Amino acid sequence: MRNDVGTNISNFLFRLSNFAVVGVAQDVTEDRKHALVVQEMQYIRASQEAKVEVERNMTAYFAHELRNRKLWQESMTEMTTSRRPF
C-alpha cells in the first residue's frame, strides 16, 4: 500500500512538473508571437510615417518648383512685353 501511495505521489509530481514545463513553454511561445506582432506593427507604422514624410517633402519640392516657374514666367512676360530696347 505504501509503495502504491509513493508511486502515485511520484506520478502526480512528474505530471505536475511536465504540466508546468508545458505551461512555461506555451507562455514563451505566446510571448514570442506577441513580440512578432508588435514588431510587425512597428514596421508598418514606420513605413507609413516614411510615406507621409516623402509625400510632405515632395509637396514642398513641387510647391517650390511651381513658385520658381511662376516667377520665371512673370519675368519672361515682363521682358517680352517691355518696350525697352535690348
Buried (B, 14 or more C-beta within 10 A) or exposed (E): EEEEEEEEEEEEEEEEEEEEEEEEEEEEEEEEEEEEEEEEEEEEEEEEEEEEEEEEEEEEEEEEEEEEEEEEEEEEEEEEEEEEEE
